[in-house]
Amino acid sequence: MKKKTGHTLAEFETKFEHSPLGQERIAQLKKQVAHLAGPGSVRSVSIPCDDEITLGLVSCSHYGSLYSDGSDLNYFYDHAKEQGAEFVLHCGDVCDGHRIYKGQEFEQDCIGWEAQAARFEKVAPGQLPTKFITGNHDESLKKLAGMAPGPDLARRRPDWEYLGSCYARVILKAASGRTCTMDLMHPGGGSSYALSYRPQKIVEQLEGGTKPDILAIGHFHKAEWMPAYRNVCVIQTGAFQWQTPFMRDLGLAAHVGGWIIRVSLGKHANSYGGKFVAFYR
């Protein structure tokens, strides 16, 4: 019996080049291929800067959660601005999402996307411009309803620039020609018993030639600085959501706070310095 084979993207594009529905499907496939192709195919944003730049780095604000701490996040923005930060990078889970786990609705004070997005629009910090990716909690609405959460948030708050779904590359570029490549990632899966284990495995899977200078990782609600793992400065970004009952039942701690990062672009090497601004109850 002859084995059934699929079409390549090029064959599919040729077959349906005159069909409106086919063109829509082709566009969807191209997005999927780009997402799977790795860092070289995801959106890159070039940011002009001096040879020295200060920025804020945060993640997991979870607007809509009973355990989200917007007041601390606003304080962080104030402090980052005082320290000379020019903008903030957010590594995903801007909002708390829907049906991520059983019983999540009992840990929320805003249920559903409209309520959570309205909360974000009203209270998200505006002291500094923010560039963000979405995380798995934001993306839950894409899976459930086919909507695009990132662009919707950016429409509501023009001072928040959407960079991509769970991954984006930021290139700090000075007039001198010196650069620093910084990847923002919101991976899947859960934390491990050892704080550095998951970030190490993520970096180990990066192919040669695709590694960034700095890799900022959200999702795990942990704060960690590894300055040179496989020649990558790896930063776990922390969170602005306190430990939820779901996290407590799984034995997962929350490191609440964000980073102030200073990047110096040198002639022969870059240097990085980080300060974690921690919050405690």
C-alpha positions as YAML, in Angstrom:
chain: A
units: angstrom
residues:
- id: 1
  name: MET
  ca: [0.00, 0.00, 0.00]
- id: 2
  name: LYS
  ca: [1.34, 3.40, -0.97]
- id: 3
  name: LYS
  ca: [2.27, 5.57, 1.97]
- id: 4
  name: LYS
  ca: [0.30, 8.81, 2.17]
- id: 5
  name: THR
  ca: [2.48, 11.92, 2.16]
- id: 6
  name: GLY
  ca: [1.73, 15.57, 2.88]
- id: 7
  name: HIS
  ca: [2.43, 18.66, 0.86]
- id: 8
  name: THR
  ca: [5.39, 20.92, 1.36]
- id: 9
  name: LEU
  ca: [4.60, 24.57, 2.06]
- id: 10
  name: ALA
  ca: [5.75, 25.50, -1.46]
- id: 11
  name: GLU
  ca: [3.43, 22.90, -3.03]
- id: 12
  name: PHE
  ca: [0.54, 24.04, -0.86]
- id: 13
  name: GLU
  ca: [1.18, 27.67, -1.84]
- id: 14
  name: THR
  ca: [1.19, 26.82, -5.56]
- id: 15
  name: LYS
  ca: [-1.98, 24.73, -5.31]
- id: 16
  name: PHE
  ca: [-4.02, 27.39, -3.53]
- id: 17
  name: GLU
  ca: [-2.45, 30.60, -4.86]
- id: 18
  name: HIS
  ca: [-5.78, 31.85, -6.30]
- id: 19
  name: SER
  ca: [-7.99, 30.83, -3.36]
- id: 20
  name: PRO
  ca: [-8.75, 33.44, -0.64]
- id: 21
  name: LEU
  ca: [-9.21, 30.71, 1.97]
- id: 22
  name: GLY
  ca: [-6.05, 29.04, 0.74]
- id: 23
  name: GLN
  ca: [-4.10, 32.28, 1.05]
- id: 24
  name: GLU
  ca: [-5.32, 32.68, 4.62]
- id: 25
  name: ARG
  ca: [-4.20, 29.14, 5.45]
- id: 26
  name: ILE
  ca: [-0.82, 29.76, 3.79]
- id: 27
  name: ALA
  ca: [-0.29, 32.82, 5.99]
- id: 28
  name: GLN
  ca: [-1.10, 30.74, 9.07]
- id: 29
  name: LEU
  ca: [1.34, 28.03, 8.02]
- id: 30
  name: LYS
  ca: [4.11, 30.56, 7.42]
- id: 31
  name: LYS
  ca: [3.66, 31.90, 10.94]
- id: 32
  name: GLN
  ca: [3.86, 28.37, 12.36]
- id: 33
  name: VAL
  ca: [6.99, 27.58, 10.36]
- id: 34
  name: ALA
  ca: [8.62, 30.84, 11.48]
- id: 35
  name: HIS
  ca: [7.85, 30.06, 15.12]
- id: 36
  name: LEU
  ca: [9.35, 26.59, 14.83]
- id: 37
  name: ALA
  ca: [12.40, 27.70, 12.88]
- id: 38
  name: GLY
  ca: [14.16, 29.20, 15.87]
- id: 39
  name: PRO
  ca: [15.46, 32.58, 16.97]
- id: 40
  name: GLY
  ca: [16.61, 33.61, 13.53]
- id: 41
  name: SER
  ca: [12.98, 33.69, 12.33]
- id: 42
  name: VAL
  ca: [11.26, 35.34, 15.28]
- id: 43
  name: ARG
  ca: [10.69, 39.06, 15.40]
- id: 44
  name: SER
  ca: [13.78, 41.15, 16.11]
- id: 45
  name: VAL
  ca: [13.56, 44.71, 17.39]
- id: 46
  name: SER
  ca: [16.57, 47.01, 17.15]
- id: 47
  name: ILE
  ca: [16.82, 49.66, 19.87]
- id: 48
  name: PRO
  ca: [19.26, 52.57, 19.42]
- id: 49
  name: CYS
  ca: [21.29, 53.24, 22.56]
- id: 50
  name: ASP
  ca: [24.54, 54.66, 23.92]
- id: 51
  name: ASP
  ca: [27.49, 52.42, 24.71]
- id: 52
  name: GLU
  ca: [26.02, 52.19, 28.21]
- id: 53
  name: ILE
  ca: [22.32, 51.62, 28.86]
- id: 54
  name: THR
  ca: [20.13, 50.83, 31.86]
- id: 55
  name: LEU
  ca: [16.82, 48.99, 31.55]
- id: 56
  name: GLY
  ca: [14.24, 47.21, 33.68]
- id: 57
  name: LEU
  ca: [13.43, 43.51, 33.34]
- id: 58
  name: VAL
  ca: [10.24, 41.95, 34.72]
- id: 59
  name: SER
  ca: [7.79, 39.13, 34.10]
- id: 60
  name: CYS
  ca: [4.56, 37.48, 35.23]
- id: 61
  name: SER
  ca: [2.41, 40.40, 36.37]
- id: 62
  name: HIS
  ca: [-0.72, 38.20, 36.08]
- id: 63
  name: TYR
  ca: [-3.30, 40.99, 36.01]
- id: 64
  name: GLY
  ca: [-6.62, 39.48, 37.10]
- id: 65
  name: SER
  ca: [-5.12, 37.18, 39.73]
- id: 66
  name: LEU
  ca: [-5.99, 37.70, 43.40]
- id: 67
  name: TYR
  ca: [-2.25, 37.29, 44.03]
- id: 68
  name: SER
  ca: [-1.01, 39.83, 41.47]
- id: 69
  name: ASP
  ca: [0.76, 42.77, 43.10]
- id: 70
  name: GLY
  ca: [0.34, 45.80, 40.88]
- id: 71
  name: SER
  ca: [1.41, 48.28, 43.58]
- id: 72
  name: ASP
  ca: [4.84, 46.63, 43.88]
- id: 73
  name: LEU
  ca: [5.21, 46.62, 40.10]
- id: 74
  name: ASN
  ca: [4.44, 50.35, 40.00]
- id: 75
  name: TYR
  ca: [7.00, 50.95, 42.74]
- id: 76
  name: PHE
  ca: [9.55, 48.96, 40.71]
- id: 77
  name: TYR
  ca: [8.95, 51.21, 37.69]
- id: 78
  name: ASP
  ca: [9.46, 54.30, 39.86]
- id: 79
  name: HIS
  ca: [12.68, 52.88, 41.26]
- id: 80
  name: ALA
  ca: [13.95, 51.77, 37.85]
- id: 81
  name: LYS
  ca: [13.32, 55.24, 36.45]
- id: 82
  name: GLU
  ca: [15.21, 56.79, 39.37]
- id: 83
  name: GLN
  ca: [18.11, 54.44, 38.59]
- id: 84
  name: GLY
  ca: [18.25, 55.69, 35.01]
- id: 85
  name: ALA
  ca: [16.33, 52.93, 33.21]
- id: 86
  name: GLU
  ca: [15.18, 53.99, 29.75]
- id: 87
  name: PHE
  ca: [12.53, 51.29, 29.27]
- id: 88
  name: VAL
  ca: [11.30, 47.98, 30.70]
- id: 89
  name: LEU
  ca: [11.25, 44.55, 29.06]
- id: 90
  name: HIS
  ca: [8.45, 42.20, 30.17]
- id: 91
  name: CYS
  ca: [8.87, 38.44, 29.64]
- id: 92
  name: GLY
  ca: [5.22, 37.39, 29.46]
- id: 93
  name: ASP
  ca: [2.12, 36.46, 31.46]
- id: 94
  name: VAL
  ca: [0.94, 40.03, 31.49]
- id: 95
  name: CYS
  ca: [-2.55, 38.78, 32.42]
- id: 96
  name: ASP
  ca: [-3.67, 35.69, 34.32]
- id: 97
  name: GLY
  ca: [-5.54, 34.03, 31.46]
- id: 98
  name: HIS
  ca: [-8.33, 31.47, 31.58]
- id: 99
  name: ARG
  ca: [-8.55, 27.77, 32.45]
- id: 100
  name: ILE
  ca: [-4.82, 27.24, 32.78]
- id: 101
  name: TYR
  ca: [-5.49, 24.77, 35.58]
- id: 102
  name: LYS
  ca: [-8.54, 23.40, 37.33]
- id: 103
  name: GLY
  ca: [-9.98, 25.83, 39.84]
- id: 104
  name: GLN
  ca: [-8.03, 28.85, 38.54]
- id: 105
  name: GLU
  ca: [-11.19, 30.97, 38.55]
- id: 106
  name: PHE
  ca: [-11.30, 30.75, 42.36]
- id: 107
  name: GLU
  ca: [-7.89, 32.49, 42.47]
- id: 108
  name: GLN
  ca: [-8.97, 35.44, 40.32]
- id: 109
  name: ASP
  ca: [-10.77, 38.73, 40.88]
- id: 110
  name: CYS
  ca: [-11.11, 39.35, 37.12]
- id: 111
  name: ILE
  ca: [-12.51, 36.39, 35.18]
- id: 112
  name: GLY
  ca: [-12.31, 36.39, 31.41]
- id: 113
  name: TRP
  ca: [-10.12, 38.32, 29.01]
- id: 114
  name: GLU
  ca: [-12.13, 41.54, 28.83]
- id: 115
  name: ALA
  ca: [-12.06, 42.01, 32.60]
- id: 116
  name: GLN
  ca: [-8.34, 41.23, 32.82]
- id: 117
  name: ALA
  ca: [-7.40, 43.41, 29.86]
- id: 118
  name: ALA
  ca: [-9.44, 46.29, 31.32]
- id: 119
  name: ARG
  ca: [-7.57, 45.89, 34.60]
- id: 120
  name: PHE
  ca: [-4.26, 45.98, 32.71]
- id: 121
  name: GLU
  ca: [-5.34, 49.06, 30.76]
- id: 122
  name: LYS
  ca: [-6.24, 50.89, 33.95]
- id: 123
  name: VAL
  ca: [-3.39, 50.03, 36.33]
- id: 124
  name: ALA
  ca: [-0.35, 48.85, 34.30]
- id: 125
  name: PRO
  ca: [2.67, 51.13, 34.91]
- id: 126
  name: GLY
  ca: [3.32, 53.98, 32.50]
- id: 127
  name: GLN
  ca: [6.36, 55.63, 34.07]
- id: 128
  name: LEU
  ca: [8.58, 54.01, 31.44]
- id: 129
  name: PRO
  ca: [7.79, 52.55, 27.99]
- id: 130
  name: THR
  ca: [7.44, 48.76, 28.07]
- id: 131
  name: LYS
  ca: [8.22, 46.17, 25.42]
- id: 132
  name: PHE
  ca: [6.62, 42.79, 26.10]
- id: 133
  name: ILE
  ca: [6.03, 39.27, 24.92]
- id: 134
  name: THR
  ca: [3.03, 37.19, 25.89]
- id: 135
  name: GLY
  ca: [3.22, 34.05, 28.03]
- id: 136
  name: ASN
  ca: [1.25, 30.84, 28.32]
- id: 137
  name: HIS
  ca: [-1.39, 32.49, 30.54]
- id: 138
  name: ASP
  ca: [-1.99, 35.24, 27.97]
- id: 139
  name: GLU
  ca: [-1.92, 32.70, 25.15]
- id: 140
  name: SER
  ca: [-4.65, 30.59, 26.80]
- id: 141
  name: LEU
  ca: [-7.18, 32.87, 25.12]
- id: 142
  name: LYS
  ca: [-5.61, 32.15, 21.74]
- id: 143
  name: LYS
  ca: [-6.10, 28.42, 22.33]
- id: 144
  name: LEU
  ca: [-9.64, 28.78, 23.69]
- id: 145
  name: ALA
  ca: [-11.05, 31.47, 21.42]
- id: 146
  name: GLY
  ca: [-8.54, 32.11, 18.63]
- id: 147
  name: MET
  ca: [-7.94, 35.71, 19.69]
- id: 148
  name: ALA
  ca: [-4.63, 37.60, 19.65]
- id: 149
  name: PRO
  ca: [-3.98, 38.75, 23.23]
- id: 150
  name: GLY
  ca: [-0.70, 40.58, 22.64]
- id: 151
  name: PRO
  ca: [-1.93, 42.99, 19.94]
- id: 152
  name: ASP
  ca: [-5.09, 43.62, 21.96]
- id: 153
  name: LEU
  ca: [-3.06, 44.70, 25.01]
- id: 154
  name: ALA
  ca: [-0.85, 46.93, 22.84]
- id: 155
  name: ARG
  ca: [-3.94, 48.63, 21.34]
- id: 156
  name: ARG
  ca: [-5.20, 49.39, 24.83]
- id: 157
  name: ARG
  ca: [-1.89, 50.81, 26.02]
- id: 158
  name: PRO
  ca: [0.26, 52.37, 23.25]
- id: 159
  name: ASP
  ca: [3.14, 52.77, 25.74]
- id: 160
  name: TRP
  ca: [3.35, 48.94, 25.84]
- id: 161
  name: GLU
  ca: [4.85, 47.56, 22.63]
- id: 162
  name: TYR
  ca: [4.07, 43.96, 21.70]
- id: 163
  name: LEU
  ca: [7.13, 42.02, 20.47]
- id: 164
  name: GLY
  ca: [5.88, 38.47, 20.01]
- id: 165
  name: SER
  ca: [4.28, 35.30, 21.31]
- id: 166
  name: CYS
  ca: [6.46, 33.76, 24.06]
- id: 167
  name: TYR
  ca: [9.70, 34.76, 22.29]
- id: 168
  name: ALA
  ca: [11.36, 37.83, 20.83]
- id: 169
  name: ARG
  ca: [14.83, 39.17, 20.17]
- id: 170
  name: VAL
  ca: [15.92, 42.67, 21.19]
- id: 171
  name: ILE
  ca: [19.13, 44.09, 19.71]
- id: 172
  name: LEU
  ca: [20.68, 46.96, 21.61]
- id: 173
  name: LYS
  ca: [22.62, 48.90, 18.96]
- id: 174
  name: ALA
  ca: [24.91, 51.84, 19.66]
- id: 175
  name: ALA
  ca: [25.98, 54.51, 17.18]
- id: 176
  name: SER
  ca: [29.50, 53.09, 17.50]
- id: 177
  name: GLY
  ca: [28.23, 49.89, 15.85]
- id: 178
  name: ARG
  ca: [28.56, 47.87, 19.04]
- id: 179
  name: THR
  ca: [25.62, 45.60, 19.82]
- id: 180
  name: CYS
  ca: [24.12, 43.35, 22.48]
- id: 181
  name: THR
  ca: [21.58, 40.70, 21.55]
- id: 182
  name: MET
  ca: [18.96, 40.02, 24.22]
- id: 183
  name: ASP
  ca: [16.34, 37.27, 23.86]
- id: 184
  name: LEU
  ca: [13.09, 37.31, 25.83]
- id: 185
  name: MET
  ca: [11.61, 33.87, 26.46]
- id: 186
  name: HIS
  ca: [8.54, 32.48, 28.18]
- id: 187
  name: PRO
  ca: [9.05, 28.70, 27.97]
- id: 188
  name: GLY
  ca: [6.63, 25.94, 28.86]
- id: 189
  name: GLY
  ca: [6.83, 23.28, 31.53]
- id: 190
  name: GLY
  ca: [7.35, 23.58, 35.25]
- id: 191
  name: SER
  ca: [10.18, 24.38, 37.62]
- id: 192
  name: SER
  ca: [12.68, 21.75, 38.72]
- id: 193
  name: TYR
  ca: [14.09, 20.93, 42.14]
- id: 194
  name: ALA
  ca: [17.26, 22.86, 41.26]
- id: 195
  name: LEU
  ca: [16.84, 26.55, 40.46]
- id: 196
  name: SER
  ca: [19.24, 26.58, 37.51]
- id: 197
  name: TYR
  ca: [18.34, 23.23, 35.92]
- id: 198
  name: ARG
  ca: [15.68, 24.37, 33.44]
- id: 199
  name: PRO
  ca: [17.60, 27.48, 32.27]
- id: 200
  name: GLN
  ca: [20.72, 25.37, 31.78]
- id: 201
  name: LYS
  ca: [18.80, 22.88, 29.63]
- id: 202
  name: ILE
  ca: [17.28, 25.69, 27.59]
- id: 203
  name: VAL
  ca: [20.72, 27.16, 26.85]
- id: 204
  name: GLU
  ca: [22.19, 23.73, 26.09]
- id: 205
  name: GLN
  ca: [19.57, 23.26, 23.35]
- id: 206
  name: LEU
  ca: [20.46, 26.52, 21.58]
- id: 207
  name: GLU
  ca: [22.35, 25.87, 18.35]
- id: 208
  name: GLY
  ca: [25.72, 27.46, 17.72]
- id: 209
  name: GLY
  ca: [25.36, 30.78, 15.96]
- id: 210
  name: THR
  ca: [21.88, 31.39, 17.38]
- id: 211
  name: LYS
  ca: [22.81, 32.11, 20.99]
- id: 212
  name: PRO
  ca: [22.07, 35.59, 22.32]
- id: 213
  name: ASP
  ca: [24.38, 37.59, 24.55]
- id: 214
  name: ILE
  ca: [21.66, 37.75, 27.22]
- id: 215
  name: LEU
  ca: [18.74, 35.37, 27.69]
- id: 216
  name: ALA
  ca: [15.90, 36.60, 29.92]
- id: 217
  name: ILE
  ca: [13.55, 33.81, 31.03]
- id: 218
  name: GLY
  ca: [10.11, 34.30, 32.55]
- id: 219
  name: HIS
  ca: [7.43, 31.74, 33.51]
- id: 220
  name: PHE
  ca: [9.13, 30.03, 36.46]
- id: 221
  name: HIS
  ca: [8.63, 32.92, 38.95]
- id: 222
  name: LYS
  ca: [12.26, 32.56, 40.01]
- id: 223
  name: ALA
  ca: [15.08, 35.11, 40.21]
- id: 224
  name: GLU
  ca: [18.55, 34.01, 39.18]
- id: 225
  name: TRP
  ca: [21.67, 35.38, 37.49]
- id: 226
  name: MET
  ca: [24.09, 33.10, 35.62]
- id: 227
  name: PRO
  ca: [26.65, 35.42, 34.01]
- id: 228
  name: ALA
  ca: [28.28, 33.09, 31.46]
- id: 229
  name: TYR
  ca: [26.63, 29.73, 30.84]
- id: 230
  name: ARG
  ca: [27.77, 28.61, 27.38]
- id: 231
  name: ASN
  ca: [28.83, 32.25, 26.94]
- id: 232
  name: VAL
  ca: [25.25, 33.43, 27.56]
- id: 233
  name: CYS
  ca: [24.28, 35.68, 30.45]
- id: 234
  name: VAL
  ca: [21.13, 33.93, 31.70]
- id: 235
  name: ILE
  ca: [18.62, 35.80, 33.84]
- id: 236
  name: GLN
  ca: [15.50, 34.38, 35.46]
- id: 237
  name: THR
  ca: [13.28, 37.40, 35.76]
- id: 238
  name: GLY
  ca: [11.24, 36.82, 38.93]
- id: 239
  name: ALA
  ca: [7.52, 37.66, 39.09]
- id: 240
  name: PHE
  ca: [4.98, 40.13, 40.39]
- id: 241
  name: GLN
  ca: [2.53, 37.51, 41.57]
- id: 242
  name: TRP
  ca: [2.67, 36.15, 45.10]
- id: 243
  name: GLN
  ca: [2.48, 32.40, 45.72]
- id: 244
  name: THR
  ca: [-0.98, 31.14, 44.76]
- id: 245
  name: PRO
  ca: [-2.73, 28.15, 46.38]
- id: 246
  name: PHE
  ca: [-1.97, 26.24, 43.17]
- id: 247
  name: MET
  ca: [1.75, 26.99, 43.52]
- id: 248
  name: ARG
  ca: [1.72, 26.23, 47.24]
- id: 249
  name: ASP
  ca: [0.17, 22.80, 46.64]
- id: 250
  name: LEU
  ca: [2.97, 22.04, 44.17]
- id: 251
  name: GLY
  ca: [5.66, 23.32, 46.52]
- id: 252
  name: LEU
  ca: [6.61, 26.21, 44.23]
- id: 253
  name: ALA
  ca: [7.98, 29.43, 45.70]
- id: 254
  name: ALA
  ca: [7.56, 32.86, 44.11]
- id: 255
  name: HIS
  ca: [10.50, 35.26, 43.90]
- id: 256
  name: VAL
  ca: [8.65, 38.57, 43.75]
- id: 257
  name: GLY
  ca: [10.56, 41.43, 42.17]
- id: 258
  name: GLY
  ca: [12.34, 42.61, 39.04]
- id: 259
  name: TRP
  ca: [15.80, 43.41, 37.71]
- id: 260
  name: ILE
  ca: [17.57, 46.64, 36.87]
- id: 261
  name: ILE
  ca: [20.16, 45.76, 34.22]
- id: 262
  name: ARG
  ca: [23.13, 47.85, 33.12]
- id: 263
  name: VAL
  ca: [24.75, 46.96, 29.81]
- id: 264
  name: SER
  ca: [28.11, 48.35, 28.72]
- id: 265
  name: LEU
  ca: [29.01, 47.78, 25.08]
- id: 266
  name: GLY
  ca: [32.78, 47.47, 24.80]
- id: 267
  name: LYS
  ca: [35.19, 47.39, 21.90]
- id: 268
  name: HIS
  ca: [36.30, 43.82, 22.63]
- id: 269
  name: ALA
  ca: [33.68, 42.58, 25.12]
- id: 270
  name: ASN
  ca: [30.38, 43.60, 26.68]
- id: 271
  name: SER
  ca: [29.82, 43.75, 30.42]
- id: 272
  name: TYR
  ca: [26.57, 43.31, 32.33]
- id: 273
  name: GLY
  ca: [25.49, 44.22, 35.83]
- id: 274
  name: GLY
  ca: [22.22, 43.37, 37.50]
- id: 275
  name: LYS
  ca: [20.38, 44.35, 40.69]
- id: 276
  name: PHE
  ca: [17.33, 42.38, 41.79]
- id: 277
  name: VAL
  ca: [14.74, 44.56, 43.50]
- id: 278
  name: ALA
  ca: [13.03, 42.10, 45.84]
- id: 279
  name: PHE
  ca: [9.70, 42.48, 47.62]
- id: 280
  name: TYR
  ca: [8.70, 40.67, 50.79]
- id: 281
  name: ARG
  ca: [5.49, 40.37, 52.72]
...
